[in-house]
Amino acid sequence: MSTQGNLRTLFKGGAIITMDRTVAAPPVGDVLVENGRIAGIGANLQVADAEVIDARGGIVMPGLVDAHHHMWLGVMRRMMPNVDDLFAYIDVVAEQMGSHYRPLDMYLSTRLTALACLDAGITTVIDACHSSRSPEHTDAALDALDDSGIRALHMVGAAMDKKASSAHIPGDLKRLADNWNQGDSLVRVGLFGQLNIDWWRAARALDMRMLTEFIGDLAKLGPEFDEPGLLGTHNIFNHCTRVPEDTWKRLAAAGVNVTVNPRSDALFGFDDEGFAWQQAIDHGLTPALGIDLDTAFGSDLFGEMHALFGQQRSAMCYRRFRGKENVPAPISVQAVLEAATVNGARAAGLEDRIGTLAVGREADVIMVRTEDVAVFPVTDPVGTIVQAVERANVDTVMVAGEIRKHGGKLVGVDLPKLRAEVTGSLDYLLEASGYQPEGSRKRAMATA
């Protein structure tokens, strides 16, 4: 299978989900990609000289958008699966392990996460890097994203451990913007600025998007951020749990982007019955979904969709049970899939390029097989994606017209080599830090 974006590729005979209400697509049909863009959507398209992907028995749809992911944690997968204390988590991943990261470890972790995302049908990710220890570490992460072929917005942020300095970050933003935020680059750079107003000003001068992790009882949005030009559609606020009503009104008035992480917000007990996703919806915002971290989960947005559907319905049923009035309607599978596609594209500032299937859009397309016993028959394609499909069902992944996964396998990736490199990185970090993961401690106790 060619990976050249300047060739014609025809997804033939699949059920089509466009995620664009203005696009009239047949229930079953074809999607034509040419020169990296969608060139046609219709029934039985007649195309010469196209490489054909047989989509019969499958669903063709936009690639998923992971709107918040700390990709640098890749080598620490499932290291803390049971953690419920934010500061215990920070102690391990930042103070103990992260403080020993070399640029090589940053590269390998980020590349591992990017490839795992592609394997799961994620074509775009907002990489929330709160470990930009040096310009060299940032360059390594950006190179990893570029080498993987994923579309990404890499958010440069201060490392969390006490050994690191962040003094280089504001001065390095222009170099990064000049190198990456030009033309049609798939990888772009923004700022993970938290509530550092001077950093915000530096990023705005470079027209960068800005990320803030925001938990209402741990952070306050002071009045100084009402300075003209600082708060707007270029902002991404993640978590947004336990946020007071007056702050929600400010965020809504500014039109910021909100991202939520259903599994990790539950893991750390960030959310309450206010339910951040619903608060965002109630204030007219369009929340997107992120995976957040691999130290407990995997690079799989299907899990986040399952969690959002169940959590919203549980929260709304609880309100009704308590006799509250005007309770929002139960979430729909359509709304969940919008959170994982079009809303994520908007958060990344790419809503005019990706997130839907429409002629002229950049070709970030996935094809999902539905012939597995756990999936067929397909009576509702959107419901099938949200409720039944898993990463193993993702057959083909295309980013900007180039095939990154086909026939259920990543293209051009030497997995044994990657596994050896990642294992070597983890071994180095464990030895340098002296940290013993929870699972290793349990095994040692069991064999003692």
C-alpha positions as CSV (number, residue, x, y, z in Angstrom):
1,M,0.0,0.0,0.0
2,S,1.5,3.3,-1.0
3,T,1.9,6.1,1.5
4,Q,2.3,8.9,-0.9
5,G,-0.2,11.7,-0.4
6,N,-0.1,12.8,-4.0
7,L,-1.8,9.6,-5.3
8,R,-5.4,9.0,-5.5
9,T,-6.9,6.7,-2.8
10,L,-10.4,5.4,-2.9
11,F,-12.2,4.0,0.1
12,K,-14.7,1.8,-1.6
13,G,-18.1,0.6,-0.4
14,G,-18.1,1.5,3.3
15,A,-20.7,3.0,5.6
16,I,-19.8,6.7,5.8
17,I,-19.9,9.0,8.8
18,T,-19.0,12.5,7.8
19,M,-19.7,14.4,11.1
20,D,-20.8,17.3,8.9
21,R,-24.5,17.9,8.8
22,T,-24.2,19.9,5.6
23,V,-22.7,17.0,3.6
24,A,-25.2,14.6,2.0
25,A,-23.5,11.2,1.9
26,P,-25.0,7.9,1.0
27,P,-25.3,5.4,3.9
28,V,-22.9,3.2,2.0
29,G,-20.5,4.6,-0.6
30,D,-17.0,5.8,-1.5
31,V,-14.6,8.5,-0.3
32,L,-11.9,9.7,-2.8
33,V,-8.7,11.2,-1.6
34,E,-6.4,13.1,-3.9
35,N,-3.3,15.2,-3.2
36,G,-3.9,14.9,0.5
37,R,-7.5,16.2,0.5
38,I,-10.9,14.7,0.2
39,A,-11.9,15.0,-3.5
40,G,-15.2,13.2,-3.6
41,I,-17.9,11.5,-1.4
42,G,-20.6,9.5,-3.1
43,A,-22.1,6.2,-4.2
44,N,-20.1,4.1,-6.7
45,L,-17.5,6.8,-7.6
46,Q,-15.8,6.0,-10.9
47,V,-12.1,6.8,-10.5
48,A,-9.2,5.8,-12.7
49,D,-5.7,5.2,-11.4
50,A,-6.7,5.1,-7.7
51,E,-5.4,2.7,-5.1
52,V,-8.5,1.1,-3.7
53,I,-9.1,0.3,0.0
54,D,-11.9,-2.2,0.2
55,A,-14.1,-0.7,2.9
56,R,-17.0,-3.2,2.5
57,G,-18.0,-4.4,5.9
58,G,-16.4,-1.2,7.4
59,I,-17.1,2.3,8.5
60,V,-15.2,5.3,6.9
61,M,-15.1,8.4,9.1
62,P,-12.9,11.3,10.2
63,G,-9.9,10.5,12.3
64,L,-10.3,10.8,16.0
65,V,-8.8,13.9,17.8
66,D,-7.2,13.3,21.2
67,A,-7.5,16.8,22.7
68,H,-5.2,16.4,25.8
69,H,-2.4,13.9,26.2
70,H,0.9,14.0,28.2
71,M,2.7,12.1,25.5
72,W,6.1,12.3,27.3
73,L,4.8,9.7,29.8
74,G,4.8,6.9,27.2
75,V,7.5,4.8,28.8
76,M,5.7,4.9,32.2
77,R,2.6,3.1,30.9
78,R,0.4,1.7,33.7
79,M,3.2,2.5,36.2
80,M,0.5,3.9,38.6
81,P,-2.8,2.3,37.6
82,N,-4.4,2.8,41.0
83,V,-3.2,6.2,42.0
84,D,-5.8,8.6,43.3
85,D,-3.6,11.3,44.8
86,L,-2.5,14.0,42.3
87,F,0.6,14.9,44.3
88,A,1.7,11.3,44.7
89,Y,1.5,11.0,40.9
90,I,3.5,14.2,40.5
91,D,6.1,12.9,42.9
92,V,6.7,9.8,40.9
93,V,6.4,11.0,37.3
94,A,8.1,14.4,37.9
95,E,10.4,14.4,40.9
96,Q,11.6,10.8,40.7
97,M,11.4,9.7,37.1
98,G,10.9,12.9,35.0
99,S,13.9,14.6,36.6
100,H,16.2,12.1,34.9
101,Y,14.7,12.3,31.4
102,R,17.3,12.8,28.6
103,P,16.2,14.1,25.2
104,L,16.4,10.5,24.1
105,D,13.8,9.5,26.7
106,M,11.6,12.3,25.6
107,Y,11.9,11.2,21.9
108,L,11.1,7.6,22.6
109,S,8.2,8.3,25.0
110,T,6.6,10.7,22.6
111,R,7.1,8.6,19.5
112,L,5.7,5.5,21.3
113,T,2.6,7.4,22.3
114,A,2.1,8.9,18.9
115,L,2.3,5.5,17.2
116,A,-0.1,4.0,19.7
117,C,-2.5,6.8,19.0
118,L,-2.3,6.2,15.3
119,D,-2.9,2.5,15.9
120,A,-6.1,3.5,17.7
121,G,-7.4,5.7,14.9
122,I,-6.3,9.0,16.5
123,T,-5.0,11.2,13.7
124,T,-4.5,14.4,15.7
125,V,-3.3,15.0,19.3
126,I,-2.8,18.0,21.5
127,D,0.4,17.1,23.3
128,A,0.4,18.7,26.8
129,C,4.1,18.6,27.6
130,H,4.6,19.6,31.2
131,S,8.2,18.5,31.0
132,S,10.0,20.9,28.6
133,R,13.2,20.7,30.5
134,S,15.4,22.3,27.8
135,P,15.2,23.3,24.2
136,E,16.8,20.0,23.4
137,H,14.0,18.1,25.1
138,T,11.5,20.1,23.2
139,D,13.2,19.5,19.9
140,A,13.3,15.7,20.6
141,A,9.6,15.6,21.3
142,L,8.8,17.6,18.1
143,D,11.1,15.3,16.1
144,A,9.3,12.3,17.5
145,L,5.9,13.7,16.5
146,D,7.2,14.6,13.0
147,D,8.8,11.2,12.5
148,S,5.6,9.4,13.5
149,G,3.4,11.1,10.9
150,I,0.7,12.1,13.3
151,R,-0.9,15.6,13.3
152,A,-0.1,17.3,16.5
153,L,-0.1,20.5,18.5
154,H,2.8,20.3,20.9
155,M,2.3,22.5,24.0
156,V,5.6,23.5,25.5
157,G,5.4,23.7,29.3
158,A,7.4,24.0,32.5
159,A,8.7,20.7,33.9
160,M,7.0,19.9,37.2
161,D,10.0,18.8,39.3
162,K,12.0,21.1,41.5
163,K,15.3,20.4,39.7
164,A,14.2,21.8,36.4
165,S,14.4,25.4,35.2
166,S,11.8,26.9,32.9
167,A,13.7,30.1,32.3
168,H,14.3,29.2,28.7
169,I,10.7,28.7,27.7
170,P,9.4,32.2,26.9
171,G,12.6,33.1,25.0
172,D,12.5,29.9,23.0
173,L,8.9,30.3,21.7
174,K,9.9,32.5,18.7
175,R,12.4,29.9,17.5
176,L,9.9,27.2,17.8
177,A,7.2,29.2,16.1
178,D,9.5,30.1,13.2
179,N,10.5,26.4,12.8
180,W,7.1,24.7,13.2
181,N,4.2,27.1,12.9
182,Q,4.6,27.8,9.2
183,G,2.9,26.6,6.1
184,D,1.1,23.3,6.2
185,S,3.2,21.6,8.9
186,L,1.4,18.7,10.5
187,V,3.2,19.5,13.8
188,R,2.8,22.8,15.4
189,V,3.7,24.4,18.7
190,G,1.7,26.1,21.4
191,L,2.3,27.1,25.0
192,F,1.3,25.1,28.1
193,G,1.3,28.3,30.1
194,Q,-0.8,27.6,33.2
195,L,-1.6,31.0,34.6
196,N,1.7,32.8,34.0
197,I,0.5,36.0,32.5
198,D,3.9,37.0,31.1
199,W,4.1,33.7,29.2
200,W,0.6,34.3,27.9
201,R,1.6,37.7,26.5
202,A,4.7,36.2,24.8
203,A,2.6,33.4,23.2
204,R,-0.1,35.8,22.1
205,A,2.6,38.0,20.4
206,L,3.4,34.9,18.3
207,D,-0.2,33.9,17.7
208,M,0.2,30.7,19.6
209,R,-2.6,28.6,21.2
210,M,-2.4,28.3,24.9
211,L,-3.2,25.5,27.3
212,T,-4.1,25.7,31.0
213,E,-5.0,22.8,33.3
214,F,-7.7,24.1,35.5
215,I,-9.2,22.6,38.6
216,G,-11.4,25.1,40.3
217,D,-10.3,24.6,43.9
218,L,-6.6,24.5,42.9
219,A,-6.4,27.4,40.6
220,K,-8.1,30.8,40.2
221,L,-8.5,32.9,37.1
222,G,-7.6,36.4,38.4
223,P,-9.0,39.6,36.9
224,E,-5.7,40.4,35.3
225,F,-6.5,37.8,32.7
226,D,-9.2,40.0,31.4
227,E,-6.5,42.1,29.7
228,P,-7.7,42.5,26.1
229,G,-6.4,39.8,23.8
230,L,-5.4,37.3,26.5
231,L,-8.5,35.3,26.9
232,G,-10.2,34.0,23.8
233,T,-10.7,31.2,21.3
234,H,-7.0,30.6,21.3
235,N,-7.2,29.3,24.9
236,I,-7.7,25.6,25.8
237,F,-8.8,24.9,29.4
238,N,-8.4,21.3,30.5
239,H,-10.3,19.4,33.3
240,C,-12.5,22.5,34.3
241,T,-13.7,20.6,37.3
242,R,-15.2,22.3,40.4
243,V,-15.1,25.6,38.6
244,P,-17.3,28.4,40.1
245,E,-20.2,29.8,38.1
246,D,-18.7,33.3,37.6
247,T,-15.6,31.7,36.1
248,W,-17.7,29.6,33.8
249,K,-19.4,32.7,32.6
250,R,-16.0,34.4,31.9
251,L,-14.8,31.3,30.0
252,A,-18.0,31.2,27.9
253,A,-18.0,34.9,27.2
254,A,-14.4,34.6,25.9
255,G,-15.3,31.5,23.8
256,V,-12.5,29.4,25.1
257,N,-12.0,25.7,24.3
258,V,-12.7,23.2,27.0
259,T,-11.3,19.7,27.1
260,V,-12.2,16.9,29.6
261,N,-10.6,13.6,30.4
262,P,-13.4,11.3,31.7
263,R,-11.1,8.5,33.0
264,S,-8.4,10.5,34.7
265,D,-10.8,13.1,36.1
266,A,-12.5,10.1,37.8
267,L,-9.2,8.5,38.7
268,F,-8.0,11.5,40.7
269,G,-11.5,12.5,41.9
270,F,-11.3,15.9,40.2
271,D,-14.9,16.1,39.2
272,D,-18.1,16.4,41.4
273,E,-21.8,16.3,40.7
274,G,-21.4,19.6,38.8
275,F,-19.9,17.4,36.0
276,A,-17.5,19.6,33.9
277,W,-18.6,18.3,30.5
278,Q,-22.2,19.2,31.2
279,Q,-21.2,22.6,32.7
280,A,-19.4,23.4,29.5
281,I,-22.4,22.4,27.4
282,D,-24.8,24.3,29.6
283,H,-22.6,27.5,29.0
284,G,-22.7,27.1,25.3
285,L,-19.2,25.6,24.9
286,T,-18.1,22.6,22.9
287,P,-16.0,20.3,25.1
288,A,-13.5,17.9,23.5
289,L,-12.1,14.6,24.8
290,G,-8.6,13.8,25.9
291,I,-6.8,10.7,27.2
292,D,-4.6,12.7,29.6
293,L,-2.0,10.1,30.7
294,D,-0.6,6.6,30.1
295,T,0.5,6.0,33.6
296,A,-2.9,4.5,34.3
297,F,-4.5,4.1,30.9
298,G,-3.6,3.5,27.2
299,S,-3.6,5.6,24.1
300,D,-7.2,4.8,23.3
301,L,-10.0,7.4,22.8
302,F,-12.7,4.7,22.6
303,G,-12.3,4.2,26.3
304,E,-12.9,8.0,26.9
305,M,-16.0,7.8,24.7
306,H,-17.4,4.9,26.8
307,A,-16.6,6.7,30.0
308,L,-18.2,10.0,28.9
309,F,-21.4,8.3,27.8
310,G,-21.7,6.4,31.1
311,Q,-20.6,9.2,33.4
312,Q,-23.0,11.8,31.9
313,R,-26.0,9.5,32.1
314,S,-25.1,8.6,35.6
315,A,-24.7,12.2,36.7
316,M,-28.0,13.3,35.1
317,C,-29.9,10.3,36.5
318,Y,-28.6,11.2,39.9
319,R,-29.9,14.7,39.6
320,R,-33.3,13.4,38.6
321,F,-33.3,10.9,41.5
322,R,-32.7,13.8,43.9
323,G,-35.7,15.6,42.5
324,K,-33.9,18.4,40.7
325,E,-35.7,20.3,37.9
326,N,-34.6,21.1,34.4
327,V,-32.1,18.2,34.3
328,P,-30.2,18.1,31.0
329,A,-31.1,15.3,28.6
330,P,-29.1,12.1,28.6
331,I,-26.1,12.4,26.3
332,S,-26.3,10.9,22.8
333,V,-23.8,8.8,20.9
334,Q,-23.7,11.6,18.3
335,A,-22.6,14.2,20.9
336,V,-19.9,11.8,22.2
337,L,-18.5,11.3,18.7
338,E,-18.6,15.1,18.1
339,A,-16.5,15.5,21.3
340,A,-13.9,13.0,19.8
341,T,-13.8,14.6,16.4
342,V,-15.1,18.1,15.5
343,N,-14.8,19.5,19.0
344,G,-11.2,18.3,19.3
345,A,-10.4,19.8,15.9
346,R,-11.8,23.1,17.1
347,A,-9.7,23.0,20.3
348,A,-6.6,22.5,18.2
349,G,-7.5,25.4,15.9
350,L,-8.0,23.1,13.0
351,E,-11.8,23.1,12.6
352,D,-11.5,24.4,9.0
353,R,-9.1,21.6,8.0
354,I,-10.0,18.4,9.8
355,G,-12.7,16.7,12.0
356,T,-15.2,16.1,9.3
357,L,-15.4,14.4,5.9
358,A,-16.1,17.0,3.2
359,V,-14.7,17.8,-0.2
360,G,-11.7,20.1,0.2
361,R,-10.9,19.0,3.7
362,E,-7.5,17.5,4.5
363,A,-7.7,13.8,4.4
364,D,-7.5,12.6,8.0
365,V,-9.6,9.4,7.5
366,I,-10.0,6.1,9.3
367,M,-11.7,2.9,8.2
368,V,-13.0,0.6,11.0
369,R,-13.8,-3.0,10.3
370,T,-17.2,-4.2,11.7
371,E,-17.0,-7.8,10.8
372,D,-15.8,-9.0,14.2
373,V,-18.3,-11.0,16.3
374,A,-18.5,-8.3,18.9
375,V,-19.5,-5.6,16.4
376,F,-21.8,-6.9,13.6
377,P,-24.5,-6.3,12.6
378,V,-24.3,-2.5,12.2
379,T,-27.7,-1.0,12.7
380,D,-26.4,2.5,13.8
381,P,-22.9,3.4,12.5
382,V,-22.3,6.2,15.1
383,G,-23.6,4.0,17.9
384,T,-21.3,1.2,16.7
385,I,-18.2,3.5,16.9
386,V,-19.0,4.9,20.3
387,Q,-20.3,1.7,22.0
388,A,-18.8,-1.3,20.3
389,V,-15.6,-0.6,18.4
390,E,-12.1,-1.0,19.9
391,R,-8.6,-0.2,18.7
392,A,-8.3,-3.7,17.3
393,N,-11.1,-2.9,14.8
394,V,-9.2,0.0,13.3
395,D,-8.0,-1.2,9.9
396,T,-6.8,1.8,8.1
397,V,-5.5,5.2,9.3
398,M,-4.7,8.1,6.9
399,V,-3.2,11.5,7.9
400,A,-3.2,14.3,5.4
401,G,-3.6,11.7,2.6
402,E,-0.8,9.4,3.8
403,I,-1.5,5.8,5.0
404,R,-0.1,5.3,8.5
405,K,-1.9,2.0,9.3
406,H,-3.4,-0.5,6.9
407,G,-4.7,-4.0,7.2
408,G,-4.6,-3.6,11.0
409,K,-0.9,-2.9,11.1
410,L,1.2,0.3,11.4
411,V,3.0,1.1,8.2
412,G,6.8,1.4,8.2
413,V,7.2,0.8,12.0
414,D,9.8,-1.7,13.3
415,L,8.0,-2.7,16.5
416,P,10.7,-5.1,17.8
417,K,13.3,-2.3,17.5
418,L,10.9,0.2,19.1
419,R,10.2,-2.2,22.0
420,A,13.9,-2.7,22.6
421,E,14.5,1.1,22.6
422,V,11.6,1.9,24.9
423,T,12.5,-0.9,27.3
424,G,16.1,0.4,27.4
425,S,14.8,3.9,28.2
426,L,12.6,2.6,31.0
427,D,15.4,0.5,32.5
428,Y,17.7,3.6,32.5
429,L,15.0,5.8,34.2
430,L,14.3,3.2,36.9
431,E,18.0,2.7,37.6
432,A,18.7,6.5,37.7
433,S,15.7,7.2,39.9
434,G,15.7,4.2,42.1
435,Y,12.0,4.0,41.8
436,Q,10.3,0.6,42.0
437,P,6.8,0.5,40.3
438,E,3.8,-0.7,42.3
439,G,3.5,-3.8,40.1
440,S,7.2,-4.7,40.6
441,R,6.8,-4.3,44.4
442,K,3.9,-6.7,44.4
443,R,5.7,-9.3,42.4
444,A,8.7,-9.0,44.7
445,M,6.5,-9.6,47.7
446,A,4.8,-12.5,46.1
447,T,8.0,-14.3,45.4
448,A,9.7,-13.5,48.7
